[in-house]
Amino acid sequence: MTRWIGTTSLKDFTRRDFLASSALTAVLFIAALLLFPASHEAEGKGPQVTAQAPSC
């Protein structure tokens, strides 16, 4: 059965549709968290370099 975009109502939204959309939303948020970490500790683990001012 083909559904047309914009013709479905909230009555046509089944439990299976709700579970599928919830799972896809969770996957989207997990992917965003993995791609864009919020903590500074998750950034690169390379050596930290501090610039020194030249002595005159």
All heavy atoms as TSV, in Angstrom:
chain	resi	resn	atom	element	x	y	z
A	1	MET	N	N	0.841	-1.176	0.000
A	1	MET	CA	C	0.000	0.000	0.000
A	1	MET	C	C	0.891	1.245	0.000
A	1	MET	O	O	1.804	1.379	0.794
A	1	MET	CB	C	-0.883	-0.018	1.243
A	1	MET	CG	C	-1.817	1.127	1.350
A	1	MET	SD	S	-2.899	0.788	2.735
A	1	MET	CE	C	-3.560	2.369	3.008
A	2	THR	N	N	0.614	2.134	-0.909
A	2	THR	CA	C	1.417	3.343	-1.049
A	2	THR	C	C	0.773	4.482	-0.283
A	2	THR	O	O	-0.428	4.702	-0.376
A	2	THR	CB	C	1.530	3.732	-2.531
A	2	THR	OG1	O	2.067	2.621	-3.244
A	2	THR	CG2	C	2.402	4.942	-2.701
A	3	ARG	N	N	1.611	5.178	0.470
A	3	ARG	CA	C	1.116	6.361	1.181
A	3	ARG	C	C	1.654	7.597	0.492
A	3	ARG	O	O	2.833	7.665	0.149
A	3	ARG	CB	C	1.593	6.370	2.632
A	3	ARG	CG	C	0.954	5.330	3.473
A	3	ARG	CD	C	1.380	5.535	4.892
A	3	ARG	NE	N	0.859	4.474	5.738
A	3	ARG	CZ	C	1.095	4.374	7.011
A	3	ARG	NH1	N	1.863	5.236	7.614
A	3	ARG	NH2	N	0.580	3.395	7.712
A	4	TRP	N	N	0.813	8.562	0.324
A	4	TRP	CA	C	1.225	9.814	-0.286
A	4	TRP	C	C	1.621	10.788	0.807
A	4	TRP	O	O	1.037	10.836	1.872
A	4	TRP	CB	C	0.092	10.392	-1.123
A	4	TRP	CG	C	-0.263	9.484	-2.264
A	4	TRP	CD1	C	-1.267	8.575	-2.297
A	4	TRP	CD2	C	0.419	9.371	-3.492
A	4	TRP	NE1	N	-1.279	7.897	-3.472
A	4	TRP	CE2	C	-0.236	8.374	-4.238
A	4	TRP	CE3	C	1.508	10.007	-4.052
A	4	TRP	CZ2	C	0.185	8.014	-5.509
A	4	TRP	CZ3	C	1.909	9.642	-5.314
A	4	TRP	CH2	C	1.243	8.651	-6.027
A	5	ILE	N	N	2.651	11.574	0.532
A	5	ILE	CA	C	3.131	12.547	1.504
A	5	ILE	C	C	2.063	13.619	1.698
A	5	ILE	O	O	1.522	14.162	0.744
A	5	ILE	CB	C	4.453	13.190	1.031
A	5	ILE	CG1	C	5.533	12.123	0.930
A	5	ILE	CG2	C	4.878	14.319	1.952
A	5	ILE	CD1	C	6.825	12.614	0.344
A	6	GLY	N	N	1.768	13.910	2.954
A	6	GLY	CA	C	0.810	14.959	3.261
A	6	GLY	C	C	-0.624	14.479	3.384
A	6	GLY	O	O	-1.490	15.247	3.763
A	7	THR	N	N	-0.899	13.218	3.045
A	7	THR	CA	C	-2.281	12.751	3.118
A	7	THR	C	C	-2.532	11.891	4.351
A	7	THR	O	O	-3.657	11.506	4.587
A	7	THR	CB	C	-2.650	11.933	1.868
A	7	THR	OG1	O	-1.767	10.818	1.788
A	7	THR	CG2	C	-2.547	12.776	0.621
A	8	THR	N	N	-1.479	11.576	5.118
A	8	THR	CA	C	-1.672	10.746	6.298
A	8	THR	C	C	-2.079	11.622	7.470
A	8	THR	O	O	-1.643	12.760	7.605
A	8	THR	CB	C	-0.389	9.974	6.671
A	8	THR	OG1	O	0.639	10.912	6.897
A	8	THR	CG2	C	-0.003	9.017	5.574
A	9	SER	N	N	-2.898	11.077	8.301
A	9	SER	CA	C	-3.309	11.807	9.496
A	9	SER	C	C	-2.714	11.112	10.714
A	9	SER	O	O	-2.066	10.074	10.611
A	9	SER	CB	C	-4.830	11.845	9.597
A	9	SER	OG	O	-5.334	10.546	9.834
A	10	LEU	N	N	-2.946	11.689	11.856
A	10	LEU	CA	C	-2.408	11.117	13.084
A	10	LEU	C	C	-3.063	9.770	13.392
A	10	LEU	O	O	-2.475	8.930	14.062
A	10	LEU	CB	C	-2.626	12.104	14.233
A	10	LEU	CG	C	-1.640	12.044	15.382
A	10	LEU	CD1	C	-0.220	12.138	14.864
A	10	LEU	CD2	C	-1.896	13.143	16.378
A	11	LYS	N	N	-4.253	9.548	12.853
A	11	LYS	CA	C	-4.925	8.255	13.060
A	11	LYS	C	C	-4.205	7.136	12.325
A	11	LYS	O	O	-4.244	5.992	12.746
A	11	LYS	CB	C	-6.379	8.323	12.582
A	11	LYS	CG	C	-7.258	9.212	13.426
A	11	LYS	CD	C	-8.701	9.114	12.998
A	11	LYS	CE	C	-8.883	9.706	11.626
A	11	LYS	NZ	N	-10.259	9.743	11.161
A	12	ASP	N	N	-3.526	7.473	11.223
A	12	ASP	CA	C	-2.818	6.466	10.437
A	12	ASP	C	C	-1.439	6.148	11.005
A	12	ASP	O	O	-0.756	5.267	10.501
A	12	ASP	CB	C	-2.659	6.944	8.995
A	12	ASP	CG	C	-3.988	7.095	8.297
A	12	ASP	OD1	O	-4.931	6.374	8.671
A	12	ASP	OD2	O	-4.086	7.941	7.392
A	13	PHE	N	N	-1.018	6.880	12.029
A	13	PHE	CA	C	0.286	6.691	12.633
A	13	PHE	C	C	0.212	5.498	13.582
A	13	PHE	O	O	-0.353	5.577	14.657
A	13	PHE	CB	C	0.690	7.969	13.382
A	13	PHE	CG	C	2.147	8.055	13.701
A	13	PHE	CD1	C	3.085	8.202	12.699
A	13	PHE	CD2	C	2.585	8.008	15.006
A	13	PHE	CE1	C	4.429	8.298	12.978
A	13	PHE	CE2	C	3.921	8.099	15.304
A	13	PHE	CZ	C	4.845	8.250	14.289
A	14	THR	N	N	0.800	4.374	13.175
A	14	THR	CA	C	0.679	3.135	13.939
A	14	THR	C	C	1.791	3.019	14.967
A	14	THR	O	O	2.738	3.810	14.987
A	14	THR	CB	C	0.735	1.921	13.000
A	14	THR	OG1	O	2.012	1.896	12.379
A	14	THR	CG2	C	-0.361	1.983	11.954
A	15	ARG	N	N	1.688	2.021	15.797
A	15	ARG	CA	C	2.713	1.749	16.804
A	15	ARG	C	C	4.046	1.433	16.130
A	15	ARG	O	O	5.105	1.850	16.576
A	15	ARG	CB	C	2.258	0.578	17.678
A	15	ARG	CG	C	3.229	0.218	18.772
A	15	ARG	CD	C	2.639	-0.894	19.641
A	15	ARG	NE	N	3.535	-1.227	20.726
A	15	ARG	CZ	C	4.453	-2.185	20.672
A	15	ARG	NH1	N	4.571	-2.899	19.567
A	15	ARG	NH2	N	5.240	-2.422	21.696
A	16	ARG	N	N	3.997	0.710	15.033
A	16	ARG	CA	C	5.215	0.373	14.298
A	16	ARG	C	C	5.875	1.621	13.728
A	16	ARG	O	O	7.099	1.762	13.757
A	16	ARG	CB	C	4.880	-0.604	13.175
A	16	ARG	CG	C	6.094	-1.042	12.392
A	16	ARG	CD	C	5.734	-2.064	11.364
A	16	ARG	NE	N	5.346	-3.299	12.037
A	16	ARG	CZ	C	4.835	-4.351	11.423
A	16	ARG	NH1	N	4.634	-4.315	10.133
A	16	ARG	NH2	N	4.519	-5.437	12.088
A	17	ASP	N	N	5.072	2.558	13.235
A	17	ASP	CA	C	5.620	3.815	12.734
A	17	ASP	C	C	6.289	4.597	13.858
A	17	ASP	O	O	7.347	5.191	13.671
A	17	ASP	CB	C	4.518	4.681	12.112
A	17	ASP	CG	C	3.936	4.066	10.853
A	17	ASP	OD1	O	4.646	3.307	10.173
A	17	ASP	OD2	O	2.755	4.347	10.569
A	18	PHE	N	N	5.660	4.605	15.023
A	18	PHE	CA	C	6.220	5.314	16.174
A	18	PHE	C	C	7.558	4.702	16.592
A	18	PHE	O	O	8.524	5.413	16.843
A	18	PHE	CB	C	5.238	5.283	17.338
A	18	PHE	CG	C	5.789	5.879	18.595
A	18	PHE	CD1	C	5.905	7.251	18.732
A	18	PHE	CD2	C	6.215	5.071	19.633
A	18	PHE	CE1	C	6.425	7.799	19.886
A	18	PHE	CE2	C	6.739	5.606	20.790
A	18	PHE	CZ	C	6.842	6.984	20.917
A	19	LEU	N	N	7.620	3.375	16.658
A	19	LEU	CA	C	8.866	2.714	17.052
A	19	LEU	C	C	9.970	2.952	16.028
A	19	LEU	O	O	11.127	3.184	16.388
A	19	LEU	CB	C	8.629	1.215	17.246
A	19	LEU	CG	C	7.761	0.838	18.440
A	19	LEU	CD1	C	7.494	-0.659	18.436
A	19	LEU	CD2	C	8.426	1.257	19.733
A	20	ALA	N	N	9.631	2.920	14.757
A	20	ALA	CA	C	10.632	3.135	13.715
A	20	ALA	C	C	11.159	4.567	13.760
A	20	ALA	O	O	12.373	4.795	13.662
A	20	ALA	CB	C	10.030	2.831	12.350
A	21	SER	N	N	10.266	5.525	13.919
A	21	SER	CA	C	10.729	6.913	13.957
A	21	SER	C	C	11.522	7.186	15.224
A	21	SER	O	O	12.494	7.955	15.208
A	21	SER	CB	C	9.548	7.876	13.842
A	21	SER	OG	O	8.685	7.734	14.954
A	22	SER	N	N	11.169	6.557	16.330
A	22	SER	CA	C	11.933	6.735	17.570
A	22	SER	C	C	13.329	6.140	17.437
A	22	SER	O	O	14.310	6.743	17.890
A	22	SER	CB	C	11.206	6.069	18.738
A	22	SER	OG	O	9.956	6.672	18.946
A	23	ALA	N	N	13.426	4.981	16.832
A	23	ALA	CA	C	14.733	4.348	16.645
A	23	ALA	C	C	15.610	5.177	15.722
A	23	ALA	O	O	16.805	5.363	15.986
A	23	ALA	CB	C	14.552	2.940	16.091
A	24	LEU	N	N	15.045	5.696	14.651
A	24	LEU	CA	C	15.829	6.521	13.732
A	24	LEU	C	C	16.271	7.823	14.387
A	24	LEU	O	O	17.375	8.300	14.140
A	24	LEU	CB	C	15.018	6.809	12.467
A	24	LEU	CG	C	14.805	5.607	11.554
A	24	LEU	CD1	C	13.875	5.962	10.399
A	24	LEU	CD2	C	16.119	5.091	11.036
A	25	THR	N	N	15.432	8.390	15.241
A	25	THR	CA	C	15.815	9.602	15.956
A	25	THR	C	C	16.960	9.316	16.917
A	25	THR	O	O	17.904	10.102	17.035
A	25	THR	CB	C	14.603	10.173	16.720
A	25	THR	OG1	O	13.553	10.421	15.793
A	25	THR	CG2	C	14.968	11.456	17.440
A	26	ALA	N	N	16.895	8.176	17.608
A	26	ALA	CA	C	17.971	7.801	18.530
A	26	ALA	C	C	19.285	7.601	17.778
A	26	ALA	O	O	20.345	8.046	18.233
A	26	ALA	CB	C	17.587	6.535	19.286
A	27	VAL	N	N	19.234	6.975	16.619
A	27	VAL	CA	C	20.435	6.765	15.813
A	27	VAL	C	C	21.011	8.108	15.359
A	27	VAL	O	O	22.226	8.313	15.366
A	27	VAL	CB	C	20.125	5.859	14.601
A	27	VAL	CG1	C	21.255	5.866	13.587
A	27	VAL	CG2	C	19.833	4.447	15.063
A	28	LEU	N	N	20.146	9.031	14.999
A	28	LEU	CA	C	20.599	10.353	14.580
A	28	LEU	C	C	21.329	11.070	15.706
A	28	LEU	O	O	22.400	11.650	15.505
A	28	LEU	CB	C	19.407	11.181	14.111
A	28	LEU	CG	C	19.691	12.627	13.733
A	28	LEU	CD1	C	20.528	12.684	12.472
A	28	LEU	CD2	C	18.402	13.385	13.559
A	29	PHE	N	N	20.776	11.028	16.922
A	29	PHE	CA	C	21.409	11.689	18.053
A	29	PHE	C	C	22.730	11.024	18.439
A	29	PHE	O	O	23.703	11.692	18.777
A	29	PHE	CB	C	20.466	11.731	19.258
A	29	PHE	CG	C	19.506	12.886	19.196
A	29	PHE	CD1	C	18.201	12.690	18.801
A	29	PHE	CD2	C	19.923	14.158	19.535
A	29	PHE	CE1	C	17.313	13.750	18.744
A	29	PHE	CE2	C	19.050	15.227	19.481
A	29	PHE	CZ	C	17.745	15.025	19.080
A	30	ILE	N	N	22.785	9.711	18.375
A	30	ILE	CA	C	24.028	9.002	18.693
A	30	ILE	C	C	25.108	9.350	17.678
A	30	ILE	O	O	26.266	9.594	18.035
A	30	ILE	CB	C	23.778	7.481	18.759
A	30	ILE	CG1	C	22.929	7.157	19.997
A	30	ILE	CG2	C	25.078	6.708	18.774
A	30	ILE	CD1	C	22.423	5.738	20.030
A	31	ALA	N	N	24.740	9.401	16.411
A	31	ALA	CA	C	25.711	9.760	15.375
A	31	ALA	C	C	26.210	11.189	15.583
A	31	ALA	O	O	27.401	11.468	15.419
A	31	ALA	CB	C	25.078	9.610	13.992
A	32	ALA	N	N	25.319	12.094	15.962
A	32	ALA	CA	C	25.733	13.478	16.201
A	32	ALA	C	C	26.684	13.559	17.391
A	32	ALA	O	O	27.657	14.310	17.366
A	32	ALA	CB	C	24.505	14.357	16.431
A	33	LEU	N	N	26.420	12.801	18.428
A	33	LEU	CA	C	27.297	12.809	19.599
A	33	LEU	C	C	28.672	12.231	19.279
A	33	LEU	O	O	29.685	12.702	19.782
A	33	LEU	CB	C	26.664	12.030	20.748
A	33	LEU	CG	C	25.494	12.712	21.451
A	33	LEU	CD1	C	24.873	11.764	22.474
A	33	LEU	CD2	C	25.953	13.990	22.130
A	34	LEU	N	N	28.709	11.221	18.437
A	34	LEU	CA	C	29.988	10.624	18.073
A	34	LEU	C	C	30.792	11.527	17.145
A	34	LEU	O	O	32.017	11.592	17.241
A	34	LEU	CB	C	29.763	9.260	17.413
A	34	LEU	CG	C	29.250	8.157	18.345
A	34	LEU	CD1	C	28.948	6.898	17.534
A	34	LEU	CD2	C	30.260	7.858	19.429
A	35	LEU	N	N	30.107	12.225	16.259
A	35	LEU	CA	C	30.809	13.093	15.317
A	35	LEU	C	C	31.232	14.412	15.935
A	35	LEU	O	O	32.246	14.988	15.563
A	35	LEU	CB	C	29.923	13.358	14.099
A	35	LEU	CG	C	29.708	12.174	13.169
A	35	LEU	CD1	C	28.698	12.522	12.095
A	35	LEU	CD2	C	31.017	11.764	12.533
A	36	PHE	N	N	30.435	14.928	16.877
A	36	PHE	CA	C	30.703	16.226	17.491
A	36	PHE	C	C	30.715	16.078	19.002
A	36	PHE	O	O	29.726	16.374	19.672
A	36	PHE	CB	C	29.632	17.244	17.080
A	36	PHE	CG	C	29.472	17.370	15.596
A	36	PHE	CD1	C	28.370	16.835	14.961
A	36	PHE	CD2	C	30.433	18.006	14.839
A	36	PHE	CE1	C	28.217	16.942	13.602
A	36	PHE	CE2	C	30.297	18.119	13.468
A	36	PHE	CZ	C	29.180	17.593	12.843
A	37	PRO	N	N	31.829	15.624	19.577
A	37	PRO	CA	C	31.874	15.440	21.034
A	37	PRO	C	C	31.760	16.779	21.753
A	37	PRO	O	O	32.292	17.792	21.305
A	37	PRO	CB	C	33.225	14.783	21.281
A	37	PRO	CG	C	34.029	15.102	20.086
A	37	PRO	CD	C	33.076	15.253	18.937
A	38	ALA	N	N	31.078	16.778	22.879
A	38	ALA	CA	C	30.814	18.010	23.609
A	38	ALA	C	C	31.932	18.343	24.594
A	38	ALA	O	O	32.115	19.502	24.950
A	38	ALA	CB	C	29.489	17.894	24.350
A	39	SER	N	N	32.691	17.369	25.045
A	39	SER	CA	C	33.702	17.639	26.065
A	39	SER	C	C	35.046	17.950	25.428
A	39	SER	O	O	35.385	17.457	24.360
A	39	SER	CB	C	33.832	16.436	26.991
A	39	SER	OG	O	34.388	15.349	26.293
A	40	HIS	N	N	35.827	18.756	26.105
A	40	HIS	CA	C	37.145	19.100	25.596
A	40	HIS	C	C	38.111	17.931	25.723
A	40	HIS	O	O	39.120	17.876	25.038
A	40	HIS	CB	C	37.702	20.308	26.343
A	40	HIS	CG	C	37.894	20.063	27.805
A	40	HIS	ND1	N	39.039	19.521	28.302
A	40	HIS	CD2	C	37.078	20.266	28.859
A	40	HIS	CE1	C	38.928	19.402	29.624
A	40	HIS	NE2	N	37.742	19.852	29.981
A	41	GLU	N	N	37.822	16.980	26.601
A	41	GLU	CA	C	38.692	15.821	26.777
A	41	GLU	C	C	38.593	14.869	25.593
A	41	GLU	O	O	39.500	14.088	25.353
A	41	GLU	CB	C	38.324	15.091	28.065
A	41	GLU	CG	C	38.579	15.949	29.300
A	41	GLU	CD	C	37.754	15.495	30.478
A	41	GLU	OE1	O	36.914	14.589	30.297
A	41	GLU	OE2	O	37.942	16.044	31.554
A	42	ALA	N	N	37.502	14.935	24.861
A	42	ALA	CA	C	37.317	14.035	23.737
A	42	ALA	C	C	38.048	14.532	22.487
A	42	ALA	O	O	38.076	13.854	21.486
A	42	ALA	CB	C	35.831	13.872	23.441
A	43	GLU	N	N	38.607	15.721	22.557
A	43	GLU	CA	C	39.341	16.244	21.415
A	43	GLU	C	C	40.655	15.484	21.260
A	43	GLU	O	O	40.945	14.569	22.006
A	43	GLU	CB	C	39.574	17.736	21.607
A	43	GLU	CG	C	38.285	18.542	21.571
A	43	GLU	CD	C	38.533	20.018	21.860
A	43	GLU	OE1	O	39.695	20.395	22.030
A	43	GLU	OE2	O	37.550	20.750	21.924
A	44	GLY	N	N	41.475	15.904	20.341
A	44	GLY	CA	C	42.728	15.213	20.041
A	44	GLY	C	C	43.602	15.003	21.263
A	44	GLY	O	O	43.707	15.859	22.137
A	45	LYS	N	N	44.246	13.854	21.324
A	45	LYS	CA	C	45.084	13.497	22.468
A	45	LYS	C	C	46.553	13.808	22.211
A	45	LYS	O	O	47.420	13.306	22.881
A	45	LYS	CB	C	44.931	12.002	22.787
A	45	LYS	CG	C	43.533	11.592	23.183
A	45	LYS	CD	C	43.199	12.118	24.558
A	45	LYS	CE	C	41.817	11.629	24.971
A	45	LYS	NZ	N	41.372	12.180	26.206
A	46	GLY	N	N	46.840	14.626	21.210
A	46	GLY	CA	C	48.219	14.947	20.864
A	46	GLY	C	C	48.871	15.840	21.909
A	46	GLY	O	O	48.238	16.300	22.865
A	47	PRO	N	N	50.153	16.103	21.757
A	47	PRO	CA	C	50.870	16.937	22.723
A	47	PRO	C	C	50.379	18.382	22.667
A	47	PRO	O	O	50.030	18.894	21.606
A	47	PRO	CB	C	52.324	16.841	22.281
A	47	PRO	CG	C	52.248	16.481	20.837
A	47	PRO	CD	C	51.016	15.647	20.679
A	48	GLN	N	N	50.341	19.002	23.835
A	48	GLN	CA	C	49.913	20.380	23.898
A	48	GLN	C	C	51.159	21.273	23.833
A	48	GLN	O	O	52.127	21.050	24.540
A	48	GLN	CB	C	49.136	20.637	25.176
A	48	GLN	CG	C	47.825	19.895	25.232
A	48	GLN	CD	C	47.053	20.223	26.497
A	48	GLN	OE1	O	47.525	20.947	27.358
A	48	GLN	NE2	N	45.853	19.685	26.590
A	49	VAL	N	N	51.105	22.253	22.984
A	49	VAL	CA	C	52.242	23.148	22.789
A	49	VAL	C	C	51.830	24.535	23.225
A	49	VAL	O	O	50.788	25.033	22.831
A	49	VAL	CB	C	52.669	23.164	21.311
A	49	VAL	CG1	C	53.829	24.116	21.096
A	49	VAL	CG2	C	53.009	21.769	20.845
A	50	THR	N	N	52.664	25.161	24.065
A	50	THR	CA	C	52.395	26.520	24.481
A	50	THR	C	C	53.438	27.439	23.856
A	50	THR	O	O	54.613	27.093	23.767
A	50	THR	CB	C	52.440	26.665	26.012
A	50	THR	OG1	O	53.718	26.210	26.466
A	50	THR	CG2	C	51.357	25.835	26.668
A	51	ALA	N	N	52.981	28.573	23.390
A	51	ALA	CA	C	53.898	29.520	22.758
A	51	ALA	C	C	54.616	30.337	23.830
A	51	ALA	O	O	54.015	30.749	24.816
A	51	ALA	CB	C	53.112	30.436	21.835
A	52	GLN	N	N	55.905	30.552	23.636
A	52	GLN	CA	C	56.684	31.356	24.563
A	52	GLN	C	C	57.014	32.692	23.908
A	52	GLN	O	O	57.368	32.736	22.720
A	52	GLN	CB	C	57.966	30.636	24.966
A	52	GLN	CG	C	57.705	29.355	25.708
A	52	GLN	CD	C	59.003	28.648	26.072
A	52	GLN	OE1	O	60.074	29.082	25.678
A	52	GLN	NE2	N	58.895	27.563	26.804
A	53	ALA	N	N	56.928	33.731	24.687
A	53	ALA	CA	C	57.248	35.063	24.165
A	53	ALA	C	C	58.768	35.192	24.026
A	53	ALA	O	O	59.506	34.725	24.892
A	53	ALA	CB	C	56.710	36.128	25.103
A	54	PRO	N	N	59.234	35.772	22.939
A	54	PRO	CA	C	60.690	35.932	22.765
A	54	PRO	C	C	61.247	36.925	23.791
A	54	PRO	O	O	60.615	37.923	24.104
A	54	PRO	CB	C	60.823	36.461	21.342
A	54	PRO	CG	C	59.507	37.065	21.024
A	54	PRO	CD	C	58.489	36.299	21.809
A	55	SER	N	N	62.403	36.618	24.311
A	55	SER	CA	C	63.029	37.517	25.273
A	55	SER	C	C	63.834	38.572	24.541
A	55	SER	O	O	64.611	38.260	23.636
A	55	SER	CB	C	63.914	36.727	26.243
A	55	SER	OG	O	64.912	36.068	25.505
A	56	CYS	N	N	63.653	39.822	24.901
A	56	CYS	CA	C	64.343	40.927	24.216
A	56	CYS	C	C	65.477	41.450	25.020
A	56	CYS	O	O	65.600	41.506	26.140
A	56	CYS	CB	C	63.377	42.061	23.919
A	56	CYS	SG	S	62.140	41.607	22.727
